[in-house]
């Protein structure tokens, strides 16, 4: 923007003095009609003065950046596994709101603990040497799991030489943990405690485990007589207001926010969200790498045939495990987050279950000789990047051990 002329500077000085402000931008806080009345300017003079105030207050150059500059500032927190990072488009992006959703025991908290450790690692190992805020709403924070994961994860990511100098207490010291047992105390923390912690300047990751615990149902005694419609309307308004705060903080403090979410059952059919034939809604339709099995009206024999087949049993089970499941909190929350990470698991079956599914239950001799494929005996897990502004949808099969999640190559799956 070119510099103001002497006439323009004199006009602005006159306006500031007449209105009684200290700075030009303060003139914009009053209505335009009152501005004209206070300055005594004509309509033409007033429009010119108002335009000058806007030019000096909102220079467009201060609110725009080159795309190359934005690319240089594109910073990610690694998960500690390069293939999982690749699946997620690079890891967890600073300045973003990420949802981790899955059924109970699918590994959501385990993944977040892994991220909390990884965020503290030096930048050379995919971390940001930053502090972490962990808000727990579903019981005590799993401090023992955190302590036991530190050394194995650091050893796997950074190597033995660096890991030998690591003290788990140092990592635990940099995680601020807050536990809340009600929606009111959680929102109070979002209003006051969280911005105070973020203002310290070194928080790079905040985790809420889980965002749905106090928001799925109306559990407040004060609102026991509240209608369901009123509760969900109020919840939607609270989610929108909360999302606006976190988006502002994410950009202002260069922090990533990860929210664990729960799943809810989808009831499909003629009066449900499906298409009338039991097909799941679009949230869990077949995607590349996670092909759904036959989606007609399934029967026991269909399930038995799927279990008894020992070929290509991999990715289909991920979708089977989550059929008729959807993330909680509805469409309002889905439009607030930037990225959705979905976690699936297919629990291993006992040999006896496999024999029954193989229609061998009537022949005791055959039961003793039939052995299921090894990949059906162990629990299998998948991580999926369901949607993200900076990465295409992708899936990765993973295994959970003492060091957290690692990818499994197709050759070993």
C-alpha positions, 0 to 999 in steps of 0.5 A: 500500500502506498503511503498517505499524502499530507492531505490524507494524513491531516484528514485522519488526524482531524477525525481522530481528534474529533471522535476523541480516539487515540488511534485511527483504528478506534474510529471504526468501533463506532457506527458510521452515522455517529462518526459523521456526526462527531467529525462534522464532515460531509457525506463525500468527505466522510466516505473518503475518511472512512476508506482511509481508516479502513486502508490503514487498519486493514492493509491487505498485505498484513493478512496475506502470505505467499504460498511458498511461505505457507509451504515452509511453515507446513509442520507435522508431528510424526506418529513414530512410524513412517508408513502410518505418517504416509497414510495420514499425509505426513502425520498430525499437522500443526494448526489442525483439528484431528479426530480419532474415532473407533470402537472400544479397545480399537487403540484410540488412547494408545495412539494418542499416548504415542503422539504425546511422546512423539511430539516431545522428541527432537525435530530430527526424529519427527518431533517438535520438542514441545509440551502436551496437554492431555484432557481425560474425560473417561476416567484416570489418565493411563500414566502406567501405559505412558511410562512403559511406552516411552523407552520402547518407542524412543528406542524404535524411533531414535535408536539405542544410543539416544534411548539410553539417555532417556528418562521416562520421567522427563516425558511425563513431566512435559504432559499437563494432565487434566481430568473432568467428570462433567460437561460443565467442568470440561467447558470451563477448562476450555474457556480458562485453563486451556488458553492459559496453558497455550499462552506459555508458548511451547504447547504443540499438541493437545489431546481430548480423550474423549470429546464425546464422553460428556456430550453424547447424552444429557446426564445433567441433573439440572436439565433432567426435564429438558427435551431431547431436541433442546439438548441436541440444539444446545449441544450443537451450539456449544460444539460450534462455539468450541470449534471456533475457539480451537481453530483460532488457538490452533493458528495463533499458537501453532498447536495441533488438537486431537479429539478422540470420538466414540462410535454409535450404531446406525439403524438402517432400513426403510425408516433409517439412514440406509437405502432400505436393504440393510446397506450401511450409509455412505460413511462406511461404504466400500473404499479402496483397500477396505472392500466391504463383503456382500452387503445384502441381507447377511445370514449365518451361512454367509458369515460361516463362508467368510470365516472358513475361507482362508484366502484374502481375509485381510482388509474386508474384516476391517469394514466388517468390524465397523459395519453399521457404525458411525462417529458420534456427535453427528454432522455438526462435529464432522464439519468442524474437524479438519481430519478424521482418523478411523481405527478398526480392529478384527479380534482373533477367533478361537479355534473352536469358533472357527470349527463351528463356522466351518460346519464341522461341529457334527464331526468330532474327528474333523473338529480335532484336525481342522485348524484355522489360518494363523491370520484369523487367530490374532487381532488385526488392526487398521488405521484409516485416513477417512478424510483430510484437506491435505491427503487422500484417503488411505489405509494401513494395517498396524500392530500394537506392541509395547512401543505403540503402533507400527505398520504391517507390510502386505507381505507379512499380513 
